Amino acid sequence: METQVAIVGGGPGGSACAIHLAQRSIRSVVVERETFPRFHIGESLTGDSGDLLREMGLEERVAALRPPVKYGITVFGPHARHQFFVPIKGRGEHGLYDSTSWQVRRADFDTMMLERAREAGAEVVKGRASEPLMDGDRVVGVRVRLDSGEVREIRSDVLVDASGQKTFLANAGLAGPKRSGAYARQMAVYSHFTGAVRDEGPAWGNTLTFFREKYQWCWFIPLDSETTSIGFVIPTDYFHGHDESPTEFVRRELREFNSELARRTEDVTMVEDVHVTTNYSYTTERFSGPGWVCIGDAHRFVDPLFSYGLNITVAESRRVAQDIALLFSGEITDTRRPFAAFEEWSRRGTEVAQTMLDGFWESTFTFGMLIREEEDGFIDLFSGRLWMTDNPALPRLEAALVRSRERRPDVVTA
């Protein structure tokens, strides 16, 4: 089997990449091991995610899923009176304007994305990518084990790793070295509930975030008129320090974590199994080479606090599709490092995401002050515009981090 581009992973990043390639008349094959729909978290879309989906012509398809409309995010501190709200706004040539995004059930959303990729012309192969095909040190495709047990080779000019936290090419020894990030000792424990108290009026679909102390926070994401996704992200040691099952842990934390969260979840009913995810932070030093490139979580994941994961992978899918088109047209001539510019561009955005996370946890007071003083800049950052080159809030946040680390030289950064 031959194609121009083989994509490992049929999640939003892989599907978006296939769609962008099809818009450039480039053939692709998407390899996906799981059966869709399937459960997944990462349900809150940033403002930039919404804009990227609209740009792809998917607004009506997303709306057909009847998702809650997201107008912004409210962050609650350990005490209910300590809170702030950041609205979603778009940015045009005349500045910021009111906008919205969505909260999505990933089972439905990811299925929609993969179906759209198929409609656009991508072939979807159900199976597990087992190893890249090599010609010397160049990747020339991927070997796939189908559900039937048959092994199929897919020859390609470019292999895109969109396998998410499975990090297919890092595990194969091509991308890397892969190392733990600043938040690697975190884990998430989460489920879905009915009966949670949301904000009133149009704001009922907004994200709520609660934090108690450093590295301990909780998401609260409405998924429909009844169901809310609630999850706790905490240090692994903290979880294991309580001799509880994941279900017992969640039920107790709903009562004890934050007084405002407790008020909103007093009468909830759990309607989904409790899930546990560990190893929440890593980075891959080199994530492209001759005939291959990684996007999204396949090369780096920081932390889910600001919902950047899906934002980054969809943005990177667009950029890497552009660079693949330039490679095929001959405008990129370095066949040894054809995606070097993509790597540099990607790092700029993911480093901004890292700075946001570090600033929130290491300089919490200054972070809150800067949100008031640099409101427009932080609206851009919360919306996911990580590649802006002239955001005045960013250098001030970076300077605050430097001052904080000078006072606390023991702080470990990613």
C-alpha positions in Angstrom: 0.0 0.0 0.0 1.4 3.4 -0.9 0.4 7.0 -0.1 2.0 10.4 0.1 1.6 10.8 3.8 0.9 8.1 6.4 -0.5 9.4 9.7 -0.3 7.4 12.9 -3.3 8.3 15.1 -6.8 9.2 14.2 -7.5 11.7 17.0 -8.1 15.4 16.4 -4.4 16.0 15.4 -4.2 13.2 12.9 -7.7 13.9 11.5 -7.0 17.6 11.2 -3.7 16.9 9.5 -5.5 14.7 7.0 -8.1 17.4 6.3 -5.5 20.1 5.8 -3.5 17.8 3.4 -6.6 17.0 1.4 -7.3 20.7 1.0 -3.8 20.8 -0.7 -4.6 17.7 -2.8 -2.2 15.5 -0.9 -3.2 11.9 -0.3 -3.0 10.4 3.2 -3.7 7.2 5.1 -4.7 7.4 8.8 -3.8 4.5 11.0 -6.0 4.2 14.1 -5.9 1.3 16.6 -9.0 2.2 18.6 -12.7 1.8 17.7 -14.5 5.1 17.6 -16.4 6.5 19.5 -14.2 6.0 22.5 -13.9 7.8 25.8 -11.3 10.6 26.1 -10.7 13.7 28.1 -9.5 17.1 26.9 -13.1 18.2 26.5 -12.7 22.0 26.8 -11.8 23.9 23.6 -9.9 27.2 23.8 -10.9 30.2 21.8 -8.1 29.5 19.3 -9.3 25.9 19.0 -12.7 27.2 18.1 -11.2 29.6 15.5 -9.1 26.8 14.0 -12.2 24.6 13.6 -14.1 27.4 12.0 -11.2 27.9 9.6 -11.5 24.3 8.6 -15.2 24.7 7.9 -16.3 22.6 10.8 -18.4 25.0 12.8 -21.7 23.5 11.7 -20.5 20.0 12.3 -19.4 20.9 15.8 -22.7 22.7 16.5 -24.6 19.6 15.3 -23.1 17.8 18.3 -25.1 20.3 20.5 -22.2 21.1 22.7 -22.3 23.7 25.5 -21.1 27.1 24.4 -18.1 28.3 26.3 -17.8 32.0 26.9 -14.7 31.8 29.2 -13.2 30.3 32.3 -13.5 31.2 36.0 -10.6 30.2 38.3 -11.4 29.8 42.0 -8.7 30.0 44.6 -8.7 28.1 47.9 -11.1 30.6 49.3 -14.3 31.3 47.3 -13.7 35.1 47.4 -10.5 34.7 45.4 -11.5 34.2 41.8 -11.1 35.7 38.4 -12.9 35.3 35.0 -11.2 35.4 31.6 -13.5 35.7 28.6 -13.0 34.1 25.2 -12.3 36.7 22.6 -11.1 36.5 19.0 -8.4 38.7 17.6 -8.7 40.5 14.3 -6.9 43.4 12.5 -8.8 45.9 14.7 -8.1 44.1 18.0 -10.1 41.8 20.2 -13.8 41.0 19.6 -16.4 38.8 21.5 -16.2 35.2 20.6 -17.0 31.7 21.9 -15.8 28.2 21.8 -17.3 24.8 22.9 -17.1 22.0 25.4 -17.2 18.7 23.7 -17.7 15.0 24.5 -14.5 13.7 22.9 -16.1 10.4 21.9 -18.5 12.4 19.6 -16.1 15.1 18.6 -13.2 12.8 17.7 -15.6 10.6 15.7 -16.8 13.6 13.8 -13.2 14.7 13.0 -12.2 11.3 11.7 -15.3 11.0 9.6 -14.6 14.4 8.1 -11.0 13.3 7.3 -12.4 10.2 5.5 -14.9 12.3 3.6 -12.1 14.6 2.5 -10.3 11.7 0.9 -8.1 10.2 3.6 -8.1 6.4 3.9 -8.5 5.1 7.4 -6.8 1.8 8.3 -7.9 0.1 11.5 -4.9 -1.4 13.2 -1.9 -0.9 15.4 1.3 0.8 14.0 4.0 -1.6 15.1 7.2 0.0 13.7 8.4 2.6 11.1 9.7 1.3 7.8 13.3 2.4 7.2 15.6 2.9 4.2 18.9 3.6 5.9 18.1 6.4 8.4 15.1 7.6 6.4 11.5 6.7 7.3 9.6 5.4 4.2 6.4 4.2 5.8 4.9 2.2 8.7 4.2 -1.4 9.4 0.7 -2.0 10.7 -0.9 -5.0 12.4 -4.6 -5.2 11.5 -7.3 -6.4 13.9 -7.4 -9.6 11.8 -3.7 -10.3 12.7 -2.6 -9.5 9.1 0.5 -7.3 8.8 0.4 -4.6 6.2 3.1 -2.2 5.1 2.1 1.3 4.2 4.8 3.1 2.1 4.9 6.9 2.3 6.9 9.9 1.5 6.3 11.4 5.0 5.2 9.7 8.2 3.3 12.0 10.7 3.2 10.7 14.3 -0.1 12.0 15.8 -0.3 9.1 18.3 -0.6 11.4 21.3 0.7 10.2 24.6 1.5 6.8 23.0 4.5 8.7 21.4 5.0 6.1 18.7 8.2 7.4 17.1 9.8 8.2 20.5 9.1 4.7 21.6 10.6 3.4 18.3 13.8 5.3 19.1 13.6 7.9 16.3 12.2 10.9 18.2 14.0 11.9 21.3 15.5 11.8 23.7 12.2 11.9 25.6 12.4 13.3 29.1 10.1 14.1 32.0 8.7 17.6 32.3 8.1 19.8 35.3 4.8 18.2 36.0 5.7 14.5 35.4 4.8 13.5 38.9 1.2 14.6 38.5 -1.8 12.3 37.9 -5.4 12.9 37.0 -8.4 11.1 38.6 -11.7 12.0 36.9 -15.3 11.0 36.0 -18.6 12.4 34.7 -21.5 13.5 37.0 -25.1 14.7 36.8 -26.6 17.2 39.2 -23.7 19.7 39.4 -24.6 23.3 39.9 -23.4 25.5 37.0 -23.4 29.2 36.5 -26.7 30.7 35.5 -27.8 32.1 32.1 -25.6 31.8 29.0 -22.5 31.2 31.2 -23.8 27.7 32.2 -21.4 26.1 29.7 -18.3 27.8 31.0 -15.2 26.0 32.4 -14.6 26.3 36.1 -11.2 25.6 37.6 -10.5 25.2 41.3 -7.1 25.1 42.9 -6.2 24.4 46.5 -2.5 24.6 46.7 0.5 24.3 44.5 0.1 21.6 41.8 -3.4 20.6 43.1 -6.3 21.7 40.9 -9.7 20.5 39.6 -11.5 20.9 36.3 -15.3 21.3 36.0 -16.5 21.2 32.4 -20.2 21.0 31.4 -20.7 18.4 28.6 -24.4 18.8 28.0 -27.5 20.1 29.9 -27.0 17.4 32.6 -23.5 16.0 32.5 -20.3 17.6 33.9 -16.8 16.3 33.6 -14.9 16.7 36.9 -11.3 15.7 37.4 -8.6 16.2 40.0 -5.0 16.8 39.0 -2.7 16.1 42.0 0.8 14.9 42.8 1.0 11.1 42.6 2.4 11.0 46.1 -0.7 12.8 47.4 -3.0 10.2 45.8 -1.0 7.3 47.1 -0.9 8.9 50.5 -4.6 8.2 50.9 -5.4 4.5 51.2 -8.5 4.8 48.9 -9.8 3.4 45.7 -10.0 6.0 42.8 -13.8 6.2 43.4 -13.4 6.8 47.1 -10.7 9.4 46.4 -12.9 11.4 44.0 -16.0 11.3 46.3 -13.9 12.6 49.3 -12.2 15.3 47.3 -15.5 16.6 46.0 -16.4 17.3 49.7 -13.0 18.5 50.8 -11.0 20.1 47.9 -12.7 23.5 47.7 -15.7 24.9 49.4 -17.1 26.3 46.2 -16.7 23.0 44.5 -18.3 21.2 47.4 -21.3 23.6 47.1 -21.7 22.8 43.4 -21.4 19.1 43.8 -23.3 18.4 46.9 -26.0 16.4 45.1 -24.2 14.9 42.2 -24.5 11.4 40.8 -21.5 9.6 39.2 -22.5 8.4 35.7 -19.1 7.2 34.4 -16.4 5.0 35.7 -13.5 6.8 37.5 -10.5 7.0 35.2 -6.8 7.5 36.2 -4.1 9.0 34.0 -0.5 9.3 35.1 2.8 10.8 33.6 1.3 14.2 32.8 4.4 16.0 31.5 7.2 15.2 29.1 9.1 16.7 26.2 11.0 15.2 23.2 14.2 17.0 22.2 14.1 16.1 18.5 10.8 15.4 16.9 11.4 15.4 13.1 13.9 13.9 10.6 14.2 12.6 7.1 10.7 11.4 6.1 9.0 11.9 9.6 7.6 14.4 12.0 5.7 14.4 15.3 2.8 16.7 16.2 1.0 17.5 19.4 1.3 15.1 22.4 3.4 12.8 20.3 6.4 15.0 21.1 5.4 17.2 24.1 2.7 17.5 26.8 3.0 20.1 29.5 -0.2 19.9 31.7 -3.9 20.2 31.0 -4.6 23.2 33.3 -5.3 25.7 30.5 -6.7 23.2 27.9 -3.8 23.7 25.5 -3.4 20.1 24.4 -5.9 19.9 21.7 -5.2 23.6 20.8 -1.6 22.8 20.1 -2.1 19.6 18.2 -4.7 21.1 15.8 -2.5 24.2 15.3 0.5 22.0 14.6 -1.5 19.9 12.2 -2.2 22.9 10.0 1.5 24.1 10.1 2.9 20.7 9.3 0.5 20.2 6.4 1.8 23.5 5.0 5.4 22.4 5.3 4.6 19.0 3.7 3.1 20.8 0.8 6.2 23.0 0.5 8.4 19.9 0.7 6.5 18.2 -2.1 6.6 21.3 -4.3 10.3 21.6 -3.9 10.3 24.9 -1.9 11.8 23.1 1.1 15.0 21.6 -0.2 16.7 20.2 2.9 15.6 16.6 2.8 17.7 15.7 5.9 15.8 18.2 8.1 12.7 19.2 6.1 10.8 20.0 9.2 13.4 22.0 11.1 11.5 25.2 10.8 8.4 23.5 12.1 10.3 22.2 15.1 11.5 25.8 15.9 8.0 27.2 15.4 6.4 24.5 17.6 8.9 25.1 20.4 8.0 28.8 20.5 4.4 28.0 21.2 4.9 25.1 23.6 7.4 27.2 25.6 4.7 29.9 26.0 2.4 27.2 27.3 5.1 26.1 29.7 5.6 29.7 30.9 1.9 30.1 31.5 1.9 27.0 33.7 5.1 27.9 35.5 3.9 31.5 36.1 0.6 30.3 37.6 2.2 27.9 40.0 5.5 29.7 40.9 4.3 33.3 40.8 0.6 33.0 41.7 0.2 36.4 43.2 2.0 38.2 40.4 0.0 36.1 37.8 -3.2 37.4 39.3 -2.0 40.9 39.3 -0.8 40.8 35.7 -4.2 39.4 34.6 -5.7 42.7 35.7 -2.9 44.9 34.4 -2.4 43.1 31.0 -6.0 42.0 30.5 -5.9 41.8 26.7 -2.6 40.0 26.6 -3.9 37.3 29.1 -7.1 37.0 27.1 -4.9 36.1 24.1 -2.9 33.6 26.2 -5.9 31.9 27.7 -7.5 31.7 24.3 -4.5 29.8 23.1 -2.8 32.3 20.8 0.6 30.9 21.8 2.5 32.0 18.7 1.8 35.8 19.0 5.0 37.7 18.7 3.9 41.0 20.3 2.0 40.0 23.4 3.0 42.5 26.1 1.9 40.2 28.9 4.4 37.5 28.1 7.7 39.4 28.8 6.2 40.6 32.1 5.2 37.1 33.1 8.7 35.8 32.1 10.3 38.5 34.2 8.1 37.6 37.2 9.3 34.0 36.8 12.9 35.0 36.8 12.4 37.0 40.0 10.6 34.1 41.6 13.4 31.6 40.7 16.1 33.9 41.9 14.4 33.9 45.3 13.8 30.1 45.1 16.8 28.6 43.3 15.5 25.1 44.2 12.6 25.3 41.7 13.0 22.7 39.0 11.8 23.7 35.5 11.0 21.6 32.5 
